[in-house]
Amino acid sequence: MAINRIRISKDKAELVQSLVDFNGGIGPFQTYADVIAFAATLGAKYNKRIPLNIISKEPAPISLEIFISRGYDTVIKLLAITETNDPNILSVYDTEAENKRVQIFEEYANGGLEKLQEELKGIVDYSEHLLLLLNLERFPNNTLDEDFDLSRFL
């Protein structure tokens, strides 16, 4: 049985590379697997599941074992069971079920990466902007009641 690999869409490859703190980069994530797992959960939050078209060669498809070793197999399984409502999708003996889990995860990751592309367009410091977005999600009602008026500084 071949080990599945998580693929990345070619049109999102540059974004994924820029989000990783690697080869002198200053991205907020340590590995490509971290980026993909974050993107998949973001895609699920916004119910954005987009099929992959052309597969990226760099970064190369990532072994499923890397996701498992980082604890992301739970996310993969949760997305699959939520999407299909079929407990058989969690079977470790059924290669078709594993392929379906991987496909669902890849498509949610692709949707999440598209959402990130929209959010990060024109942003220089991805880390700071992602932190602000996460903060808004964590504290959605933490907004100022009154408008900030700059005229008092004139």
Long-range contacts (C-beta under 8 A, 24 or more apart in sequence): 1-95, 3-63, 3-64, 3-65, 4-63, 4-64, 4-98, 4-99, 4-102, 5-61, 5-62, 5-63, 5-64, 6-33, 6-36, 6-61, 6-62, 6-63, 6-64, 6-67, 6-102, 6-105, 6-106, 6-109, 7-52, 7-55, 7-56, 7-61, 7-106, 8-32, 8-36, 8-52, 8-55, 8-56, 8-59, 8-61, 8-62, 8-109, 8-110, 8-113, 9-50, 9-52, 9-53, 9-54, 9-55, 9-56, 9-110, 9-113, 10-53, 10-54, 10-55, 10-56, 10-57, 11-53, 11-54, 12-56, 12-110, 12-113, 12-114, 12-117, 13-56, 13-58, 13-59, 15-113, 15-116, 15-117, 15-120, 16-56, 16-59, 16-113, 17-58, 17-59, 18-126, 19-116, 19-126, 26-127, 27-126, 27-127, 28-126, 28-127, 28-130, 28-131, 31-66, 31-70, 32-59, 32-62, 33-62, 33-66, 33-67, 33-70, 33-72, 34-70, 36-62, 36-67, 36-109, 37-67, 37-70, 37-72, 37-75, 37-109, 38-112, 39-108, 39-109, 39-110, 39-111, 39-112, 39-113, 39-115, 39-116, 40-75, 40-76, 40-79, 40-105, 40-108, 40-109, 40-112, 41-75, 41-108, 41-112, 42-111, 42-112, 42-115, 42-116, 43-107, 43-108, 43-109, 43-110, 43-111, 43-112, 43-113, 43-114, 43-115, 44-79, 44-82, 44-108, 44-112, 45-112, 46-111, 46-112, 46-115, 48-108, 48-111, 48-112, 48-114, 48-115, 49-83, 49-104, 49-107, 49-108, 49-110, 49-111, 50-107, 50-110, 50-111, 50-114, 51-107, 51-110, 52-106, 52-107, 52-110, 64-102, 75-105, 76-101, 76-102, 76-104, 76-105, 77-101, 79-104, 79-105, 79-108, 80-104, 80-105
